[in-house]
Amino acid sequence: MNNFQYSRATDIADAIRLLAADPGAKLIAGGTNLIDLMKENVERPSRLIDISRLPLRDIEETADGGLRIGALVPNSDLAYHPLVEQRYPLLAAAILAGASAQLRNMASVGGNLMQRTRCAYFYDTATPCNKREPGSGCSAIDGLNRNHAILGTSASCIATNPSDMSVALAALGALVHIAGPSGRRTIALTDFHRLPEDKPHVDTNLGTGEIIAAVELPKHGFARNYSYLKIRDRLSYAFALVSVAAALELDGNAISEARLALGGVAHKPWRSLEVEAALRGQAATPDHFSRAADLLLHGATARAHNRFKIELARRAIVRTLIQAASATPQSQAHKKIA
């Protein structure tokens, strides 16, 4: 373990000031990802800024009927909050599909958005990794890449984003409230994370000295016709090979509104407004769902060991949309690959 300084922020402004004063500093709340990275010598912060006592733990309704969620709300508290269970069950299902109960008790909403890839080469400091050391190369491209991305990849990186919560937030159209040296701003969740391109070491569009203050959900939560499907190698704690968040608004059997996002397949939650627009006005049938899956996966690129992910994702999309249309969300008991 490398030596580091420790500071406890007294308020948001203090946290921003401390960040701005030390480019090598990192924020810590639950620490469920950062501490692991420090143990593996992947992250070597010069200072840890403890924000766990900042007043960012409230879940409150917004003036327009949405929900504002403080960045330090624990994942478990969010998943089991009555308003989330009643109005945003897609989000609750995604959170409960991720990690273990112990980790969910510690992990915060903001930390979940900031967690880094679980690519094995990123964690292995003996191998080249552009995300860890820009310009060193990507070991996964010609290495063992079974768990890696099939969409939005680049010649620099094929890592995936590990968050389940972010996939549901992307489908729901969530906003991220950010505080920084220049004041406050809001960004769509779908624009918060970045594709790797030629800067895979930059995971998000947070600026220097900025922190997540809250996440906001819109009024419409798709509380009836939704489903979250997570395909993983084992039923216990494991990251997604492919995950799908689907939400529909139906008029009879016609789709009046559709939301669809994928996890486990890209450097960020993968959502397409074009695909959702193509579903609107269509009958909620497997044929239309299959066409939507093909459109969403257009341009998917496989590597030596993850070609199966393309067909797996296609089938998972169709299955999840069928479940959403029939108002029979995925059971937690049916997420294991044989």
ChimeraX attribute file (.defattr): number of C-alpha atoms within 10 A of each C-alpha:
attribute: neighborCount
match mode: 1-to-1
recipient: residues
	/A:1	8
	/A:2	10
	/A:3	9
	/A:4	12
	/A:5	10
	/A:6	13
	/A:7	14
	/A:8	17
	/A:9	20
	/A:10	14
	/A:11	14
	/A:12	19
	/A:13	14
	/A:14	14
	/A:15	24
	/A:16	20
	/A:17	16
	/A:18	21
	/A:19	24
	/A:20	16
	/A:21	11
	/A:22	13
	/A:23	13
	/A:24	14
	/A:25	21
	/A:26	18
	/A:27	23
	/A:28	19
	/A:29	21
	/A:30	23
	/A:31	18
	/A:32	18
	/A:33	18
	/A:34	23
	/A:35	14
	/A:36	13
	/A:37	16
	/A:38	14
	/A:39	12
	/A:40	14
	/A:41	15
	/A:42	17
	/A:43	17
	/A:44	19
	/A:45	20
	/A:46	16
	/A:47	20
	/A:48	21
	/A:49	22
	/A:50	19
	/A:51	21
	/A:52	20
	/A:53	13
	/A:54	18
	/A:55	15
	/A:56	19
	/A:57	20
	/A:58	14
	/A:59	20
	/A:60	14
	/A:61	16
	/A:62	14
	/A:63	8
	/A:64	8
	/A:65	12
	/A:66	17
	/A:67	22
	/A:68	21
	/A:69	24
	/A:70	24
	/A:71	28
	/A:72	26
	/A:73	23
	/A:74	22
	/A:75	25
	/A:76	20
	/A:77	18
	/A:78	25
	/A:79	22
	/A:80	16
	/A:81	14
	/A:82	12
	/A:83	15
	/A:84	21
	/A:85	16
	/A:86	14
	/A:87	18
	/A:88	26
	/A:89	25
	/A:90	30
	/A:91	29
	/A:92	23
	/A:93	27
	/A:94	24
	/A:95	25
	/A:96	19
	/A:97	25
	/A:98	21
	/A:99	16
	/A:100	12
	/A:101	14
	/A:102	10
	/A:103	18
	/A:104	22
	/A:105	15
	/A:106	19
	/A:107	23
	/A:108	27
	/A:109	28
	/A:110	24
	/A:111	24
	/A:112	23
	/A:113	24
	/A:114	20
	/A:115	17
	/A:116	21
	/A:117	19
	/A:118	16
	/A:119	19
	/A:120	16
	/A:121	22
	/A:122	23
	/A:123	18
	/A:124	14
	/A:125	14
	/A:126	8
	/A:127	16
	/A:128	18
	/A:129	25
	/A:130	20
	/A:131	26
	/A:132	21
	/A:133	16
	/A:134	16
	/A:135	15
	/A:136	13
	/A:137	17
	/A:138	24
	/A:139	19
	/A:140	23
	/A:141	17
	/A:142	10
	/A:143	12
	/A:144	15
	/A:145	21
	/A:146	16
	/A:147	23
	/A:148	28
	/A:149	29
	/A:150	24
	/A:151	23
	/A:152	21
	/A:153	22
	/A:154	17
	/A:155	12
	/A:156	23
	/A:157	26
	/A:158	28
	/A:159	33
	/A:160	28
	/A:161	30
	/A:162	27
	/A:163	25
	/A:164	29
	/A:165	25
	/A:166	30
	/A:167	31
	/A:168	32
	/A:169	26
	/A:170	26
	/A:171	26
	/A:172	26
	/A:173	16
	/A:174	21
	/A:175	21
	/A:176	24
	/A:177	21
	/A:178	19
	/A:179	21
	/A:180	22
	/A:181	15
	/A:182	9
	/A:183	9
	/A:184	13
	/A:185	13
	/A:186	16
	/A:187	15
	/A:188	16
	/A:189	23
	/A:190	22
	/A:191	15
	/A:192	20
	/A:193	20
	/A:194	21
	/A:195	24
	/A:196	25
	/A:197	16
	/A:198	15
	/A:199	16
	/A:200	26
	/A:201	19
	/A:202	16
	/A:203	21
	/A:204	16
	/A:205	12
	/A:206	18
	/A:207	12
	/A:208	12
	/A:209	19
	/A:210	22
	/A:211	21
	/A:212	24
	/A:213	25
	/A:214	23
	/A:215	24
	/A:216	23
	/A:217	21
	/A:218	17
	/A:219	16
	/A:220	13
	/A:221	23
	/A:222	21
	/A:223	19
	/A:224	21
	/A:225	23
	/A:226	31
	/A:227	33
	/A:228	33
	/A:229	28
	/A:230	30
	/A:231	23
	/A:232	20
	/A:233	15
	/A:234	13
	/A:235	15
	/A:236	13
	/A:237	14
	/A:238	16
	/A:239	23
	/A:240	25
	/A:241	23
	/A:242	23
	/A:243	30
	/A:244	30
	/A:245	34
	/A:246	31
	/A:247	29
	/A:248	28
	/A:249	21
	/A:250	19
	/A:251	12
	/A:252	9
	/A:253	14
	/A:254	17
	/A:255	19
	/A:256	17
	/A:257	17
	/A:258	24
	/A:259	25
	/A:260	30
	/A:261	26
	/A:262	30
	/A:263	32
	/A:264	31
	/A:265	30
	/A:266	24
	/A:267	29
	/A:268	31
	/A:269	32
	/A:270	23
	/A:271	19
	/A:272	16
	/A:273	13
	/A:274	11
	/A:275	19
	/A:276	19
	/A:277	15
	/A:278	14
	/A:279	23
	/A:280	18
	/A:281	15
	/A:282	16
	/A:283	17
	/A:284	23
	/A:285	15
	/A:286	13
	/A:287	11
	/A:288	16
	/A:289	22
	/A:290	17
	/A:291	16
	/A:292	23
	/A:293	22
	/A:294	20
	/A:295	16
	/A:296	24
	/A:297	22
	/A:298	11
	/A:299	11
	/A:300	17
	/A:301	15
	/A:302	18
	/A:303	19
	/A:304	12
	/A:305	14
	/A:306	18
	/A:307	16
	/A:308	12
	/A:309	24
	/A:310	22
	/A:311	13
	/A:312	14
	/A:313	25
	/A:314	20
	/A:315	15
	/A:316	23
	/A:317	29
	/A:318	23
	/A:319	20
	/A:320	26
	/A:321	33
	/A:322	21
	/A:323	20
	/A:324	24
	/A:325	24
	/A:326	16
	/A:327	16
	/A:328	14
	/A:329	22
	/A:330	18
	/A:331	11
	/A:332	14
	/A:333	7
	/A:334	11
	/A:335	19
	/A:336	13
	/A:337	10
	/A:338	6
